[in-house]
Amino acid sequence: MPVSTITTLQGETWDMLAYRLWGVETLFHHLVEANRAHQRTLIFPAGVVLTVPVIARITTPVEVPPWQR
């Protein structure tokens, strides 16, 4: 299985990367777990290549307000 990666843009944070990848910033912990060498980084410089983990398909619960779906 090929490894997927993402290259950071100047000023990105973990939650911004998660939102760019999956549309949900709260999934950032999956990125941190897959990239332990960078776990202490808060704001990334441009050009850092990170491993993108495969995560289970995201489903939206019915009780979530429409603007969060």
Secondary structure as a PSIPRED ss2 file (coil, helix, strand):
# PSIPRED VFORMAT (PSIPRED V4.0)

   1 M C   1.000  0.000  0.000
   2 P C   1.000  0.000  0.000
   3 V C   1.000  0.000  0.000
   4 S E   0.000  0.000  1.000
   5 T E   0.000  0.000  1.000
   6 I E   0.000  0.000  1.000
   7 T E   0.000  0.000  1.000
   8 T C   1.000  0.000  0.000
   9 L C   1.000  0.000  0.000
  10 Q C   1.000  0.000  0.000
  11 G C   1.000  0.000  0.000
  12 E C   1.000  0.000  0.000
  13 T C   1.000  0.000  0.000
  14 W H   0.000  1.000  0.000
  15 D H   0.000  1.000  0.000
  16 M H   0.000  1.000  0.000
  17 L H   0.000  1.000  0.000
  18 A H   0.000  1.000  0.000
  19 Y H   0.000  1.000  0.000
  20 R H   0.000  1.000  0.000
  21 L H   0.000  1.000  0.000
  22 W H   0.000  1.000  0.000
  23 G C   1.000  0.000  0.000
  24 V C   1.000  0.000  0.000
  25 E H   0.000  1.000  0.000
  26 T H   0.000  1.000  0.000
  27 L H   0.000  1.000  0.000
  28 F H   0.000  1.000  0.000
  29 H H   0.000  1.000  0.000
  30 H H   0.000  1.000  0.000
  31 L H   0.000  1.000  0.000
  32 V H   0.000  1.000  0.000
  33 E H   0.000  1.000  0.000
  34 A H   0.000  1.000  0.000
  35 N C   1.000  0.000  0.000
  36 R H   0.000  1.000  0.000
  37 A H   0.000  1.000  0.000
  38 H H   0.000  1.000  0.000
  39 Q C   1.000  0.000  0.000
  40 R C   1.000  0.000  0.000
  41 T C   1.000  0.000  0.000
  42 L C   1.000  0.000  0.000
  43 I C   1.000  0.000  0.000
  44 F C   1.000  0.000  0.000
  45 P C   1.000  0.000  0.000
  46 A C   1.000  0.000  0.000
  47 G C   1.000  0.000  0.000
  48 V C   1.000  0.000  0.000
  49 V E   0.000  0.000  1.000
  50 L E   0.000  0.000  1.000
  51 T E   0.000  0.000  1.000
  52 V E   0.000  0.000  1.000
  53 P C   1.000  0.000  0.000
  54 V C   1.000  0.000  0.000
  55 I C   1.000  0.000  0.000
  56 A C   1.000  0.000  0.000
  57 R C   1.000  0.000  0.000
  58 I C   1.000  0.000  0.000
  59 T C   1.000  0.000  0.000
  60 T C   1.000  0.000  0.000
  61 P C   1.000  0.000  0.000
  62 V C   1.000  0.000  0.000
  63 E C   1.000  0.000  0.000
  64 V C   1.000  0.000  0.000
  65 P C   1.000  0.000  0.000
  66 P H   0.000  1.000  0.000
  67 W H   0.000  1.000  0.000
  68 Q H   0.000  1.000  0.000
  69 R C   1.000  0.000  0.000
